[in-house]
């Protein structure tokens, strides 16, 4: 990809996708959305990649929608608004459904769509000085496309408060409600992200993919007979998989599994 708003690199099975618009606090526009969608689709099928870090340059992680983009949208027809909104919805879904685990490295403030970017990640590490804000109601809008992901990450009760008040909240508050998994100093940010990435790379790539899908599929699913049968089917299949057999053999033989030796 010929990228203009992102930087993408791969090292030791870990891809880093970096928002690279620090002059506008890494705000979204149509180009950012297109490039993020394309980058995650490409990384999803890259067998060398086992984990993805979503990062950003500058003082802010992501300020939400770009002002120039918002000004352009003000003149859109209903059909144009729906089409434009769908591109953002598809981008968020692409990251959320990416088979590779995603770690959000939040080095600064995340507003509006920036909170959505954190919410679609599997793990979020934030600096203790970062603030979060679902600011849409201040502008007469609502966090609709990011809403399903934020509600799952932040929880229903906290989402009611912060969607409605549009007030800022700290990384510590985000951590208390479950949106953020680790709150660290700026000095510890990279080492914490790297430790999580190493843990992911050390595990079976197929098992990590299937564990991620299991959580997403069952997070709000009723535990009925169909769900019980589904889980039995999944464990039977992964036991019989190449990595499942290799993992058990390596454990019994007290050696590293083949995927770890290859990393």
C-alpha positions in Angstrom: 0.0 0.0 0.0 1.1 3.5 -0.8 0.3 5.0 2.6 0.0 8.8 3.4 -1.6 8.8 6.8 -0.2 5.6 8.4 3.1 3.9 9.0 3.2 0.1 9.0 6.1 -2.1 10.0 6.6 -5.8 10.9 9.3 -7.1 13.3 9.6 -10.4 15.0 6.0 -11.4 14.0 4.5 -8.1 15.5 3.1 -5.5 13.1 2.8 -1.9 14.2 0.2 0.3 12.5 0.9 3.9 13.4 -1.5 6.8 12.9 0.8 9.5 11.4 -1.1 12.8 11.4 0.2 14.4 14.6 -0.4 17.9 13.3 -4.2 17.2 13.5 -4.0 15.0 16.6 -4.4 11.9 14.3 -8.0 12.8 13.5 -10.0 10.6 11.0 -10.7 11.5 7.5 -11.7 9.4 4.5 -8.1 8.6 3.7 -7.3 7.5 7.3 -10.4 5.2 7.2 -9.5 3.7 3.8 -5.9 3.1 4.8 -6.7 1.6 8.2 -9.2 -0.8 6.5 -6.7 -1.8 3.9 -3.8 -2.2 6.3 -5.8 -4.5 8.7 -7.1 -6.5 5.8 -3.6 -7.1 4.5 -2.2 -8.0 7.9 -5.1 -10.4 8.6 -3.8 -12.6 5.8 -0.1 -12.2 6.5 1.1 -15.4 8.0 4.3 -13.8 9.4 2.2 -11.5 11.6 0.9 -12.9 14.9 0.0 -9.7 16.7 -0.7 -6.1 15.8 0.0 -2.9 17.7 -2.1 0.1 16.9 -0.1 3.2 17.8 0.0 6.9 17.0 2.5 9.7 16.6 2.5 12.9 18.6 0.7 14.0 21.8 -2.7 12.6 21.0 -3.8 9.0 20.2 -6.8 10.1 18.1 -9.0 13.2 18.3 -11.9 11.6 16.4 -13.2 13.2 13.2 -11.1 15.7 11.2 -12.7 19.1 11.2 -12.3 19.6 7.5 -13.9 16.2 6.9 -16.8 17.1 9.2 -17.2 20.4 7.4 -17.4 18.5 4.1 -20.0 16.1 5.6 -22.2 18.9 6.6 -23.1 19.4 2.9 -23.7 15.7 2.2 -27.1 14.3 1.0 -28.7 11.6 3.1 -27.4 8.9 0.8 -23.9 10.3 0.9 -24.0 10.5 4.7 -25.1 6.9 4.9 -22.3 5.7 2.5 -19.7 7.7 4.4 -20.8 6.4 7.8 -20.7 2.9 6.4 -17.0 3.2 5.5 -16.2 4.1 9.2 -18.4 1.2 10.4 -16.6 -1.2 8.1 -13.2 0.0 9.3 -14.1 -0.5 12.9 -15.5 -4.0 12.1 -12.4 -4.9 10.1 -10.1 -4.1 13.1 -12.5 -5.8 15.6 -12.8 -8.9 13.5 -9.2 -9.1 12.5 -8.0 -12.7 13.3 -4.8 -11.3 14.7 -4.9 -9.9 18.3 -4.7 -6.1 18.4 -3.0 -4.1 21.2 -3.9 -0.4 21.3 -0.9 1.7 22.5 -2.6 4.8 23.8 0.1 7.4 24.4 -2.2 10.4 24.6 -5.8 11.6 24.6 -8.5 9.6 22.7 -11.7 11.5 21.8 -14.9 10.3 20.1 -13.8 7.9 17.3 -10.4 7.6 19.0 -12.3 5.9 21.9 -13.8 3.6 19.3 -10.3 2.7 18.0 -9.3 1.7 21.5 -12.6 -0.2 22.0 -12.1 -2.4 18.9 -8.6 -3.5 20.2 -8.3 -6.7 22.2 -5.9 -5.1 24.7 -5.5 -1.4 25.6 -2.4 0.0 27.3 -2.7 3.7 28.1 -0.4 6.2 29.7 -1.6 7.6 33.1 -1.9 11.1 31.6 -4.3 10.1 28.8 -7.9 11.3 28.8 -10.9 9.9 27.1 -14.0 11.6 25.9 -17.1 10.6 24.0 -17.7 14.1 22.9 -20.4 13.6 20.2 -23.4 14.9 22.1 -21.7 18.3 22.5 -21.9 18.6 18.7 -25.5 17.4 18.4 -24.3 13.9 17.3 -24.0 10.5 18.9 -21.3 7.8 19.0 -23.3 5.5 16.8 -20.8 3.5 14.7 -18.4 3.1 17.6 -21.2 2.5 20.1 -21.5 -1.3 20.0 -17.8 -1.7 20.7 -17.5 1.0 23.3 -20.6 -0.3 25.2 -19.0 -3.8 25.2 -15.7 -2.4 26.4 -16.8 0.3 28.8 -20.0 -1.4 30.0 -23.7 -0.3 29.8 -23.8 1.8 32.9 -20.6 3.8 32.3 -21.6 4.2 28.6 -24.9 5.8 29.6 -23.1 8.4 31.6 -20.3 9.2 29.3 -22.3 9.1 26.1 -24.9 11.5 27.6 -22.6 13.9 29.5 -19.7 14.0 26.9 -17.4 14.7 29.9 -13.7 13.8 29.9 -12.5 10.9 32.0 -9.1 9.7 33.0 -7.2 6.6 32.1 -7.7 5.4 35.6 -11.5 5.7 35.2 -11.3 4.0 31.8 -9.3 1.2 33.5 -11.9 0.9 36.3 -14.7 0.4 33.8 -12.7 -2.1 31.6 -12.0 0.0 28.5 -8.3 0.1 29.4 -6.4 -3.0 30.6 -3.1 -1.4 31.8 -2.4 2.1 32.9 1.3 2.9 33.0 3.8 5.8 33.0 5.1 7.1 29.7 8.4 5.4 30.4 6.8 2.0 30.9 4.4 2.2 27.9 6.6 0.5 25.3 7.9 -2.2 27.6 4.3 -3.1 28.7 3.1 -3.3 25.1 6.2 -5.4 24.1 5.5 -7.8 27.0 1.9 -8.3 25.9 3.0 -8.8 22.2 5.7 -11.3 23.3 3.1 -13.3 25.2 0.9 -13.4 22.1 3.7 -14.4 19.8 4.8 -17.2 22.2 1.3 -18.8 22.0 -0.1 -21.0 19.3 -1.1 -18.7 16.4 -4.2 -20.8 15.6 -5.2 -21.0 19.3 -4.9 -17.2 19.7 -7.1 -16.7 16.7 -9.7 -19.2 17.9 -9.7 -17.8 21.4 -10.3 -14.3 20.1 -13.2 -15.6 18.0 -14.6 -17.6 21.0 -14.8 -14.5 23.2 -16.4 -12.4 20.5 -19.0 -15.1 19.6 -19.9 -15.9 23.2 -19.6 -12.5 25.0 -23.4 -12.0 24.9 -24.7 -15.3 23.7 -27.1 -17.3 25.7 -25.7 -20.5 27.1 -28.3 -22.9 25.6 -28.0 -26.3 24.1 -26.7 -24.9 20.8 -24.0 -22.9 22.5 -22.9 -26.0 24.5 -22.7 -28.1 21.4 -20.8 -25.3 19.6 -18.1 -25.2 22.3 -17.7 -29.0 22.3 -17.3 -28.9 18.5 -14.7 -26.2 18.8 -12.5 -28.0 21.3 -12.8 -31.2 19.4 -11.6 -29.5 16.2 -8.7 -27.7 17.9 -7.5 -30.8 19.7 -7.2 -32.5 16.3 -5.5 -29.6 14.6 -1.7 -29.6 13.9 -0.9 -27.0 16.5 -3.2 -28.6 19.0 -1.4 -31.9 18.6 2.0 -30.3 18.6 1.2 -28.2 21.7 0.2 -31.3 23.7 3.3 -33.3 22.5 5.7 -30.5 23.3 4.2 -30.2 26.8 4.6 -33.9 27.5 8.1 -34.0 26.0 9.1 -30.9 28.0 10.2 -28.9 25.0 9.2 -25.7 23.3 6.5 -26.0 20.6 7.4 -25.7 17.0 5.8 -22.3 16.6 7.9 -20.8 19.4 11.1 -22.2 18.0 10.2 -20.6 14.7 9.6 -17.2 16.3 
